[in-house]
């Protein structure tokens, strides 16, 4: 997945992480400077659904605008127990 927070915010005329952080706080979501930095730079590993909900409210967008499939990478899914991974070569 590709994280599009900065582009989505820019489309709403929000140009800094500090400004977005203040708007999130107005909606009851307090985000630490460190977490905001990771979100803004696209280095997040995970996000809570409640946080995503507030982001969508503040940015007046849908989840699909913040999270988009990255066609350049394949998902790293492990096969269920007993089910062969179709991408793994047989020995």
Backbone as CSV, one residue per row, in Angstrom:
resi,resn,N_x,N_y,N_z,CA_x,CA_y,CA_z,C_x,C_y,C_z
1,UNK,0.836,-1.174,0.000,0.000,0.000,0.000,0.885,1.242,0.000
2,UNK,0.384,2.260,-0.612,1.085,3.545,-0.659,0.323,4.529,0.227
3,UNK,1.029,5.252,1.076,0.453,6.214,2.005,0.523,7.603,1.368
4,UNK,-0.635,8.219,1.160,-0.719,9.491,0.434,-1.137,10.660,1.313
5,UNK,-0.690,10.710,2.543,-1.126,11.766,3.453,-0.718,13.151,2.965
6,UNK,0.536,13.327,2.602,1.003,14.671,2.210,0.271,15.193,0.978
7,UNK,0.066,14.329,-0.005,-0.630,14.763,-1.213,-2.087,15.082,-0.912
8,UNK,-2.715,14.249,-0.102,-4.113,14.468,0.270,-4.254,15.771,1.053
9,UNK,-3.339,16.014,1.981,-3.371,17.253,2.755,-3.132,18.463,1.856
10,UNK,-2.197,18.361,0.935,-1.899,19.476,0.031,-3.118,19.844,-0.820
11,UNK,-3.886,18.847,-1.212,-5.100,19.124,-1.993,-6.121,19.920,-1.183
12,UNK,-5.969,19.882,0.158,-6.860,20.633,1.048,-6.179,21.881,1.578
13,UNK,-5.090,22.265,0.951,-4.337,23.462,1.306,-3.731,23.375,2.714
14,UNK,-3.336,22.170,3.109,-2.608,21.954,4.363,-1.196,21.568,3.957
15,UNK,-0.234,22.428,4.296,1.118,22.264,3.767,2.141,21.801,4.776
16,UNK,1.796,21.788,6.066,2.772,21.355,7.063,2.154,20.327,8.011
17,UNK,3.021,19.503,8.568,2.583,18.514,9.549,2.057,19.210,10.802
18,UNK,2.636,20.345,11.152,2.204,21.106,12.327,0.766,21.580,12.167
19,UNK,0.430,22.053,10.998,-0.937,22.510,10.733,-1.926,21.341,10.806
20,UNK,-1.571,20.224,10.219,-2.455,19.056,10.260,-2.599,18.556,11.691
21,UNK,-1.511,18.535,12.428,-1.545,18.092,13.824,-2.498,18.959,14.644
22,UNK,-2.481,20.264,14.417,-3.381,21.183,15.131,-4.837,20.903,14.760
23,UNK,-5.104,20.650,13.496,-6.478,20.353,13.067,-6.973,19.031,13.637
24,UNK,-6.078,18.055,13.719,-6.448,16.776,14.325,-6.796,16.977,15.798
25,UNK,-6.020,17.799,16.492,-6.277,18.078,17.904,-7.634,18.740,18.098
26,UNK,-8.036,19.594,17.165,-9.351,20.233,17.238,-10.480,19.209,17.155
27,UNK,-10.186,18.058,16.573,-11.173,16.978,16.458,-10.955,15.881,17.501
28,UNK,-10.131,16.184,18.511,-9.956,15.263,19.621,-8.859,14.228,19.471
29,UNK,-8.058,14.322,18.423,-6.967,13.360,18.232,-5.634,14.049,18.492
30,UNK,-4.999,13.686,19.595,-3.688,14.226,19.932,-2.637,13.265,19.386
31,UNK,-1.787,13.779,18.518,-0.755,12.973,17.872,0.602,13.513,18.310
32,UNK,1.479,12.637,18.768,2.814,13.080,19.183,3.583,13.604,17.972
33,UNK,4.576,14.415,18.259,5.412,14.969,17.186,6.091,13.844,16.409
34,UNK,6.570,12.825,17.134,7.245,11.696,16.480,6.326,10.923,15.551
35,UNK,5.112,10.633,16.033,4.156,9.898,15.200,3.756,10.736,13.980
36,UNK,3.535,12.042,14.210,3.153,12.910,13.100,4.261,12.951,12.056
37,UNK,5.496,12.967,12.514,6.638,12.968,11.599,6.644,11.709,10.739
38,UNK,6.376,10.560,11.348,6.329,9.305,10.588,5.170,9.303,9.603
39,UNK,4.017,9.770,10.043,2.869,9.847,9.128,3.195,10.757,7.953
40,UNK,3.747,11.933,8.252,3.993,12.939,7.220,5.046,12.466,6.222
41,UNK,6.054,11.742,6.720,7.127,11.276,5.837,6.808,9.945,5.161
42,UNK,5.681,9.340,5.540,5.283,8.082,4.914,5.978,6.861,5.486
43,UNK,6.541,6.978,6.686,7.290,5.877,7.280,6.479,5.098,8.306
44,UNK,5.175,5.212,8.280,4.370,4.506,9.267,4.280,3.027,8.931
45,UNK,4.257,2.221,9.972,4.122,0.774,9.792,2.676,0.347,9.975
46,UNK,1.950,1.123,10.788,0.544,0.812,11.033,-0.166,2.081,11.481
47,UNK,-1.489,2.025,11.442,-2.305,3.145,11.909,-3.591,2.562,12.482
48,UNK,-4.054,3.138,13.559,-5.295,2.686,14.167,-6.474,3.171,13.328
49,UNK,-7.511,2.363,13.283,-8.697,2.747,12.508,-9.319,4.033,13.029
50,UNK,-9.300,4.235,14.334,-9.847,5.469,14.907,-9.052,6.684,14.431
51,UNK,-7.726,6.550,14.323,-6.884,7.643,13.823,-7.178,7.900,12.348
52,UNK,-7.319,6.833,11.599,-7.639,6.953,10.178,-8.988,7.644,9.982
53,UNK,-9.937,7.327,10.845,-11.259,7.938,10.782,-11.184,9.451,10.991
54,UNK,-10.411,9.886,11.984,-10.276,11.321,12.250,-9.529,12.000,11.099
55,UNK,-8.489,11.356,10.585,-7.771,11.919,9.429,-8.729,12.146,8.260
56,UNK,-9.564,11.157,7.997,-10.523,11.277,6.894,-11.529,12.394,7.151
57,UNK,-11.933,12.556,8.399,-12.862,13.635,8.744,-12.205,14.991,8.545
58,UNK,-11.006,15.158,9.079,-10.299,16.436,8.976,-9.987,16.778,7.523
59,UNK,-9.584,15.783,6.750,-9.214,16.025,5.349,-10.396,15.908,4.395
60,UNK,-11.549,15.557,4.932,-12.760,15.393,4.121,-12.468,14.494,2.908
61,UNK,-11.982,13.295,3.232,-11.626,12.348,2.182,-12.034,10.945,2.592
62,UNK,-11.915,10.030,1.669,-12.134,8.615,1.962,-10.813,7.919,2.181
63,UNK,-10.881,6.744,2.754,-9.680,5.950,3.027,-8.903,5.694,1.739
64,UNK,-9.628,5.497,0.645,-8.966,5.180,-0.628,-8.072,6.309,-1.130
65,UNK,-8.280,7.527,-0.625,-7.410,8.631,-1.019,-6.117,8.630,-0.202
66,UNK,-6.183,8.148,1.022,-4.995,8.074,1.877,-4.184,6.804,1.634
67,UNK,-4.868,5.709,1.395,-4.214,4.420,1.172,-4.538,3.935,-0.235
68,UNK,-3.520,3.776,-1.031,-3.735,3.328,-2.405,-2.873,2.106,-2.680
69,UNK,-3.359,1.171,-3.476,-2.543,0.001,-3.804,-1.264,0.428,-4.519
70,UNK,-0.187,-0.207,-4.182,1.085,0.040,-4.857,1.314,-1.100,-5.829
71,UNK,1.143,-0.841,-7.072,1.224,-1.885,-8.092,2.654,-2.374,-8.332
72,UNK,3.635,-1.681,-7.751,5.033,-2.070,-7.938,5.511,-3.104,-6.934
73,UNK,4.714,-3.382,-5.919,5.121,-4.365,-4.924,4.045,-5.422,-4.769
74,UNK,4.499,-6.643,-4.513,3.567,-7.743,-4.241,3.371,-7.841,-2.750
75,UNK,2.170,-8.112,-2.305,1.981,-8.295,-0.862,2.767,-9.495,-0.358
76,UNK,3.294,-9.367,0.848,4.069,-10.443,1.459,3.159,-11.242,2.385
77,UNK,2.415,-12.132,1.824,1.513,-12.968,2.608,2.121,-14.352,2.755
78,UNK,1.972,-14.919,3.915,2.445,-16.287,4.106,1.291,-17.238,3.868
79,UNK,1.605,-18.374,3.329,0.558,-19.366,3.043,0.019,-19.921,4.352
80,UNK,-1.255,-20.235,4.341,-1.877,-20.855,5.518,-1.268,-22.242,5.701
81,UNK,-1.296,-22.727,6.917,-0.718,-24.033,7.223,-1.344,-25.104,6.331
82,UNK,-0.516,-25.848,5.644,-0.995,-26.937,4.805,-1.375,-26.505,3.398
83,UNK,-1.379,-25.205,3.137,-1.726,-24.716,1.802,-0.447,-24.203,1.161
84,UNK,-0.071,-24.741,0.028,1.195,-24.321,-0.596,1.135,-22.871,-1.062
85,UNK,2.274,-22.206,-0.958,2.415,-20.845,-1.451,2.585,-20.926,-2.964
86,UNK,1.690,-20.319,-3.750,1.764,-20.445,-5.211,3.006,-19.797,-5.818
87,UNK,3.697,-18.940,-5.073,4.870,-18.250,-5.599,6.171,-18.962,-5.234
88,UNK,6.076,-19.978,-4.411,7.276,-20.704,-3.982,7.542,-21.860,-4.908
89,UNK,8.785,-22.020,-5.283,9.156,-23.132,-6.166,9.112,-24.448,-5.450
90,UNK,8.701,-25.474,-6.148,8.726,-26.830,-5.588,10.181,-27.313,-5.562
91,UNK,10.517,-28.122,-4.577,11.902,-28.643,-4.486,11.992,-30.004,-5.066
